[in-house]
Amino acid sequence: MSGSHVWVGKWRRVSALPVLAVLLVVAAVVAISLGPVRIPFLDTCRILLNGIGIHADVPERFASVVSDIRLPRVLLAMVAGAGLAVVGAMMQALFRNPLADPGITGVSSGGAVGAVLVLVTGADAFGRWTLPAAAFCGSLVALVVVQTIATFRKDRSPITVLLAGTALTAILGAVVGAIISNAPDAQTVRSAVFWLQGDLSAAGWSDLAPAAAPALVGCAVILMCARELNVMLLGDEQSRSVGLDAVRTRRFLLLVAAVVTGAIVSVTGIIGFVGLVVPHIVRLAVSSDHRLLLPASALFGALFLTVADLVARLLFSPVSLQTGVVTALLGAPILLLLVLRPQGQEAGR
């Protein structure tokens, strides 16, 4: 490798996190400023500064729009994007499979069953927490089923968990379809389909806490396991040779991934492609070392979902698209471009 290529690679690794952080802040302020009510960029900055205790004069008519409507939605997009991207990067390392994503173990499908059951049976009338709680419990049940299958088979390889998760996802998808097809009315079907496609339009402060706390704590745990993930890429035998119990580590990290994914899905619905595409882009542009890949994926995932949600709000305004639809429209072509790109060395090698 030439000296210029080495220098460029080092510069990308050093500058990646600060650049992504700045872009994320700018995107967040822009997303808060734009909408049916346009708020001047500087006024948005002043309102946000007021929120952290730095006094600045702002028009009252804008303050409530920012604090009550747009800020929680943007923060939820950032938390969900970061969490899904970090879990996606971790799953691709655990299974040594570039197509792995946060829902590959059936967690998202389990959450979907719980949510759709609540919607179809009318149990959401008991309170707004009913649906997120059911979706979260469904996610955890799916993980337990997959882990139980792997335990009974006594096969500790990641391929067993992967195949069990794929089979369970297919079964739960059929269950969701059967439940929706027997919904009592068209409005219930619409609500279920709306949730399954993922959306942030109804996000409020009460939605942020149940997703943010597990997602942030789980991502912090995964970041602390970056070295272990680097080792596990070499395989279970090589991991064992350096004193790492790959099976136990994998089980622990899958539990963390289920908690993070379940918490996010329970609030946002199923938002695809973030956990699949973002790690690939970061790995290609920045580094494949998980000590850098994971934090960079968190920042870029938050940026990606924030921009996708902004596009969902503005593209056909005043009609709003669902956030999950936009992530698919953006993520699928990006994934195709990554597949068709000329083969070469990754940036972090």
C-alpha positions as CSV (number, residue, x, y, z in Angstrom):
1,M,0.0,0.0,0.0
2,S,1.4,3.4,-1.0
3,G,2.2,6.1,1.5
4,S,-0.6,8.4,0.3
5,H,-3.2,5.6,0.7
6,V,-1.9,5.0,4.3
7,W,-2.2,8.7,5.1
8,V,-5.7,8.9,3.7
9,G,-6.7,5.8,5.6
10,K,-5.4,7.3,8.9
11,W,-7.0,10.6,8.2
12,R,-10.4,9.0,7.7
13,R,-10.1,7.0,10.9
14,V,-9.1,10.1,12.9
15,S,-11.7,12.5,11.4
16,A,-14.7,10.1,11.1
17,L,-16.2,10.5,14.5
18,P,-15.9,14.3,14.7
19,V,-17.2,14.8,11.2
20,L,-20.2,12.5,11.8
21,A,-20.9,14.2,15.1
22,V,-21.0,17.6,13.4
23,L,-23.2,16.3,10.6
24,L,-25.6,14.8,13.1
25,V,-25.9,18.0,15.0
26,V,-26.5,20.0,11.8
27,A,-29.1,17.4,10.5
28,A,-30.9,17.5,13.9
29,V,-31.2,21.3,13.9
30,V,-32.4,21.3,10.3
31,A,-34.9,18.5,11.0
32,I,-36.3,20.5,14.0
33,S,-36.5,23.7,11.9
34,L,-38.3,22.3,8.9
35,G,-41.9,21.3,8.7
36,P,-45.4,22.8,8.1
37,V,-44.3,25.6,10.4
38,R,-40.9,26.8,9.2
39,I,-38.7,27.9,12.1
40,P,-35.6,30.1,11.3
41,F,-32.4,28.1,11.9
42,L,-31.0,30.6,14.4
43,D,-34.3,30.6,16.4
44,T,-34.1,26.8,16.6
45,C,-30.6,27.0,17.9
46,R,-31.7,29.6,20.5
47,I,-34.6,27.4,21.7
48,L,-32.2,24.4,22.0
49,L,-29.7,26.6,24.0
50,N,-32.6,27.6,26.3
51,G,-33.3,23.9,26.9
52,I,-29.8,23.3,28.2
53,G,-29.8,26.4,30.5
54,I,-28.2,29.0,28.2
55,H,-30.6,32.0,28.0
56,A,-31.5,33.3,24.6
57,D,-34.5,35.3,23.5
58,V,-36.9,33.3,21.2
59,P,-40.4,33.7,19.9
60,E,-42.9,31.9,22.1
61,R,-44.8,30.7,19.1
62,F,-41.9,28.5,18.0
63,A,-40.8,27.2,21.4
64,S,-43.8,24.9,21.9
65,V,-43.5,23.5,18.4
66,V,-39.8,22.6,19.0
67,S,-40.1,21.3,22.6
68,D,-43.4,19.4,22.3
69,I,-43.5,18.1,18.8
70,R,-40.3,18.1,16.8
71,L,-37.5,17.6,19.4
72,P,-38.8,14.3,20.8
73,R,-39.3,13.0,17.3
74,V,-35.8,13.9,16.2
75,L,-34.3,12.5,19.4
76,L,-36.2,9.2,19.0
77,A,-34.9,9.0,15.4
78,M,-31.3,9.5,16.6
79,V,-31.7,6.9,19.4
80,A,-33.4,4.4,17.1
81,G,-30.9,4.9,14.3
82,A,-27.9,4.6,16.6
83,G,-29.3,1.5,18.3
84,L,-30.2,-0.4,15.2
85,A,-26.9,0.4,13.5
86,V,-24.8,-0.7,16.4
87,V,-26.8,-3.9,16.8
88,G,-26.6,-4.5,13.1
89,A,-22.8,-4.1,13.1
90,M,-22.6,-6.5,16.1
91,M,-24.8,-9.1,14.5
92,Q,-22.7,-9.1,11.3
93,A,-19.7,-9.9,13.5
94,L,-21.4,-12.5,15.7
95,F,-22.7,-14.5,12.7
96,R,-19.8,-13.5,10.4
97,N,-22.6,-12.8,7.8
98,P,-22.8,-9.5,5.9
99,L,-26.6,-9.9,5.6
100,A,-27.2,-10.1,9.4
101,D,-29.4,-7.3,10.8
102,P,-31.0,-6.6,14.2
103,G,-34.1,-8.7,13.3
104,I,-32.2,-11.8,12.1
105,T,-32.9,-13.8,15.3
106,G,-36.7,-13.2,15.0
107,V,-36.7,-10.4,17.5
108,S,-38.5,-7.9,15.2
109,S,-41.0,-10.5,14.1
110,G,-41.7,-11.4,17.7
111,G,-42.4,-7.8,18.5
112,A,-44.7,-7.6,15.5
113,V,-46.8,-10.5,16.7
114,G,-47.2,-8.8,20.2
115,A,-48.1,-5.5,18.7
116,V,-50.5,-6.9,16.1
117,L,-52.3,-9.0,18.7
118,V,-52.8,-5.9,20.8
119,L,-54.2,-3.9,17.9
120,V,-56.5,-6.6,16.6
121,T,-57.9,-7.6,20.0
122,G,-58.4,-4.0,21.0
123,A,-56.2,-4.3,24.0
124,D,-54.5,-1.0,23.2
125,A,-57.6,0.6,24.8
126,F,-56.1,-0.2,28.2
127,G,-53.5,2.5,27.8
128,R,-50.7,3.7,25.4
129,W,-48.2,1.5,27.2
130,T,-50.0,-1.7,26.2
131,L,-48.7,-1.9,22.7
132,P,-45.0,-1.2,23.4
133,A,-45.1,-3.6,26.3
134,A,-46.6,-6.4,24.2
135,A,-44.1,-5.7,21.4
136,F,-41.2,-5.8,23.8
137,C,-42.3,-9.0,25.4
138,G,-42.8,-10.6,22.0
139,S,-39.3,-9.7,21.1
140,L,-37.9,-11.3,24.2
141,V,-40.0,-14.5,23.7
142,A,-38.6,-14.8,20.2
143,L,-35.1,-14.7,21.5
144,V,-35.8,-17.3,24.2
145,V,-37.3,-19.6,21.6
146,V,-34.2,-19.3,19.3
147,Q,-31.8,-19.8,22.2
148,T,-33.8,-22.8,23.4
149,I,-33.6,-24.4,20.0
150,A,-29.9,-23.9,19.9
151,T,-29.5,-25.4,23.4
152,F,-31.5,-28.5,22.7
153,R,-29.6,-29.2,19.5
154,K,-26.4,-28.9,21.5
155,D,-24.8,-27.1,18.5
156,R,-22.9,-24.0,19.6
157,S,-22.1,-22.7,16.2
158,P,-23.6,-19.4,15.1
159,I,-25.1,-20.9,12.1
160,T,-27.6,-22.8,14.3
161,V,-28.9,-19.6,15.9
162,L,-29.0,-18.0,12.4
163,L,-31.1,-20.7,10.9
164,A,-33.4,-21.0,13.9
165,G,-33.9,-17.2,13.8
166,T,-34.6,-17.3,10.0
167,A,-37.2,-20.1,10.5
168,L,-38.8,-18.4,13.4
169,T,-39.0,-15.1,11.4
170,A,-40.9,-16.9,8.6
171,I,-43.3,-18.6,11.1
172,L,-44.0,-15.4,12.9
173,G,-44.5,-13.6,9.6
174,A,-47.2,-16.1,8.8
175,V,-48.8,-15.6,12.2
176,V,-48.9,-11.9,11.7
177,G,-50.5,-12.3,8.3
178,A,-53.1,-14.7,9.8
179,I,-53.9,-12.3,12.6
180,I,-54.3,-9.3,10.3
181,S,-56.4,-11.2,7.8
182,N,-58.9,-11.9,10.6
183,A,-59.0,-8.3,11.9
184,P,-62.5,-7.1,12.8
185,D,-62.5,-4.0,10.5
186,A,-60.4,-2.1,7.9
187,Q,-59.3,0.5,10.4
188,T,-57.6,-2.2,12.5
189,V,-55.9,-3.6,9.5
190,R,-54.7,-0.1,8.6
191,S,-53.3,0.4,12.1
192,A,-51.5,-2.9,12.1
193,V,-49.9,-2.3,8.6
194,F,-49.0,1.2,9.6
195,W,-47.1,-0.1,12.7
196,L,-45.4,-2.9,10.8
197,Q,-43.9,-0.4,8.3
198,G,-42.4,1.7,11.1
199,D,-43.1,5.3,11.8
200,L,-42.0,8.2,14.1
201,S,-44.9,10.6,13.3
202,A,-46.6,10.1,16.7
203,A,-43.4,10.2,18.7
204,G,-43.6,12.2,22.0
205,W,-41.6,12.5,25.2
206,S,-43.4,9.5,26.6
207,D,-42.2,7.3,23.8
208,L,-38.6,8.4,24.1
209,A,-37.8,7.1,27.6
210,P,-38.7,3.4,27.0
211,A,-36.6,3.3,23.9
212,A,-33.7,5.5,24.9
213,A,-32.8,3.9,28.3
214,P,-32.4,0.3,27.0
215,A,-30.9,1.4,23.7
216,L,-28.2,3.7,25.2
217,V,-27.3,1.2,27.9
218,G,-27.2,-1.7,25.5
219,C,-25.1,0.2,22.9
220,A,-22.7,1.1,25.7
221,V,-22.3,-2.5,26.6
222,I,-21.8,-3.5,23.0
223,L,-19.1,-0.8,22.5
224,M,-17.3,-2.2,25.5
225,C,-17.2,-5.5,23.8
226,A,-15.5,-4.2,20.6
227,R,-12.3,-6.1,21.2
228,E,-14.2,-9.3,21.7
229,L,-16.1,-8.8,18.4
230,N,-12.8,-8.3,16.6
231,V,-11.6,-11.6,17.9
232,M,-14.9,-13.4,17.2
233,L,-14.5,-12.6,13.5
234,L,-11.7,-15.1,13.4
235,G,-14.0,-18.0,14.5
236,D,-14.8,-19.8,17.7
237,E,-11.7,-21.9,17.7
238,Q,-9.4,-19.0,17.3
239,S,-11.4,-17.1,20.0
240,R,-10.9,-20.0,22.4
241,S,-7.2,-20.0,21.7
242,V,-6.9,-16.5,23.0
243,G,-9.0,-17.2,26.1
244,L,-12.4,-15.9,24.9
245,D,-15.5,-18.0,25.4
246,A,-17.2,-17.3,22.1
247,V,-20.4,-19.2,22.9
248,R,-21.0,-17.4,26.2
249,T,-20.1,-14.0,24.8
250,R,-22.4,-14.6,21.8
251,R,-25.3,-15.5,24.1
252,F,-24.8,-12.5,26.2
253,L,-24.5,-10.1,23.3
254,L,-27.6,-11.6,21.6
255,L,-29.6,-10.9,24.8
256,V,-28.3,-7.3,24.8
257,A,-29.2,-7.0,21.1
258,A,-32.7,-8.4,21.8
259,V,-33.3,-5.8,24.6
260,V,-32.1,-2.9,22.4
261,T,-34.0,-4.0,19.3
262,G,-37.1,-4.9,21.2
263,A,-37.1,-1.5,23.0
264,I,-36.8,0.4,19.8
265,V,-39.2,-1.7,17.7
266,S,-41.8,-1.5,20.5
267,V,-42.0,2.3,20.1
268,T,-41.2,2.9,16.4
269,G,-42.5,-0.3,14.7
270,I,-40.2,-2.2,12.3
271,I,-37.8,0.1,10.6
272,G,-35.7,-1.8,8.1
273,F,-32.3,-1.3,6.4
274,V,-30.7,0.9,9.1
275,G,-29.0,-2.0,10.8
276,L,-28.1,-3.7,7.5
277,V,-26.9,-0.9,5.3
278,V,-25.2,1.5,7.8
279,P,-22.5,-0.9,9.1
280,H,-21.6,-1.7,5.5
281,I,-21.1,1.9,4.6
282,V,-19.1,2.7,7.7
283,R,-17.0,-0.4,7.3
284,L,-16.2,0.5,3.7
285,A,-15.6,4.2,4.3
286,V,-14.0,4.2,7.7
287,S,-12.8,1.0,9.3
288,S,-13.6,-2.6,9.9
289,D,-12.1,-2.4,13.4
290,H,-15.1,-2.6,15.8
291,R,-13.4,-0.1,18.2
292,L,-14.1,2.5,15.5
293,L,-16.8,0.7,13.5
294,L,-19.3,0.6,16.4
295,P,-19.2,4.3,17.4
296,A,-19.1,5.5,13.8
297,S,-22.1,3.2,13.0
298,A,-24.0,4.8,16.0
299,L,-23.4,8.3,14.7
300,F,-24.1,7.5,11.1
301,G,-27.2,5.4,12.0
302,A,-28.6,8.3,14.0
303,L,-27.8,10.6,11.0
304,F,-29.3,8.3,8.5
305,L,-32.6,7.8,10.3
306,T,-32.9,11.5,11.2
307,V,-32.5,12.4,7.5
308,A,-34.9,9.6,6.4
309,D,-37.5,10.9,8.9
310,L,-37.1,14.4,7.6
311,V,-37.6,13.2,4.0
312,A,-40.7,11.3,5.1
313,R,-42.1,14.6,6.5
314,L,-41.2,16.9,3.6
315,L,-41.1,14.9,0.4
316,F,-44.9,15.0,-0.3
317,S,-45.9,17.6,2.3
318,P,-48.5,18.1,3.6
319,V,-48.8,14.3,3.1
320,S,-46.3,12.4,5.3
321,L,-44.7,9.1,4.3
322,Q,-43.9,6.5,6.9
323,T,-40.3,6.6,8.1
324,G,-39.8,2.8,7.4
325,V,-40.9,3.3,3.8
326,V,-38.3,6.0,3.3
327,T,-35.5,3.9,4.9
328,A,-36.4,1.1,2.5
329,L,-36.4,3.5,-0.5
330,L,-33.0,4.9,0.5
331,G,-31.5,1.7,1.9
332,A,-32.3,-0.8,-0.9
333,P,-30.5,1.2,-3.7
334,I,-27.5,1.8,-1.4
335,L,-27.3,-1.9,-0.6
336,L,-27.5,-2.7,-4.3
337,L,-24.7,-0.2,-5.1
338,L,-22.5,-1.8,-2.4
339,V,-23.1,-5.2,-4.0
340,L,-22.3,-3.9,-7.5
341,R,-19.2,-1.9,-6.5
342,P,-15.8,-3.0,-7.7
343,Q,-14.1,-5.3,-5.3
344,G,-11.3,-3.7,-3.3
345,Q,-9.8,-3.4,0.1
346,E,-11.9,-1.9,2.9
347,A,-10.9,1.4,4.3
348,G,-9.9,0.2,7.6
349,R,-7.6,-2.6,6.6
